[in-house]
Amino acid sequence: MKYFMLVNDEATSPIYLDGVLHENFTEKKYDEGMSYKWNRPFIEQIDFPKELWLITRSKVQFDYYENFFGHVVSEKFLSLMNQVDVLEDFIIANLQVVSTKGKPKVKDLFYFFKCIKRHSLVDYDKSAYLTREVPNNAKVKVGGSFVDKYTKLVLRETDLDLFQLSDLKLSRYLFCSERFKSLCEKDDLKGVQYIDLELVPDYLQSRT
């Protein structure tokens, strides 16, 4: 089974999404910090808003964007998720995409989701990597020895077509099967790039 890492396609979406995510809208919200319990990399099942507001100055011409410790997706992307075997535990909110003045920036429906459960699918025996020690952090429940740099990444087989990994180095990204990738390409989804596992180490190194 072939797997791919989903990343923002900088050719068809903003390199930097100039925006903020809030639980409601006022014209002052763009300049306010996002101090919400759900706005963290790792969260447990908590009360999650049914609706969120993406207040942005960027053009939104994509179907997928990884940001805010989660994933901004269009209705097209969500529809494809519903056609395959996907990550088991995630929370999702309707997303209002507006300008700093509150004017809608998209005609289609958008959503924001975060994963609650990540999967231990990295085959460390077949992968190659360097490790580092991470101090204990009770807030995100990490601590100990973690991968600092991959030179080879291998995943174990899974029935899931879309999932997120528990490995700290990879935990922000979605991974998908070749089946899900084919569905996305057939539906001409914008803003998403599919990185073959063989190329993931070089991609990660280019972002440091």
Salt bridges, closest charged atoms under 4 A:
GLU10 OE2 - ARG207 NH2 2.57
GLU27 OE1 - LYS101 NZ 3.72
GLU32 OE1 - LYS29 NZ 3.20
GLU44 OE2 - LYS141 NZ 2.19
GLU66 OE1 - ARG172 NH2 2.94
GLU88 OE1 - LYS117 NZ 2.96
ASP148 OD1 - ARG132 NE 3.11
ASP161 OD2 - ARG179 NH2 2.48
GLU185 OE2 - LYS181 NZ 2.88
ASP188 OD2 - LYS190 NZ 2.71
ASP196 OD2 - LYS2 NZ 2.84
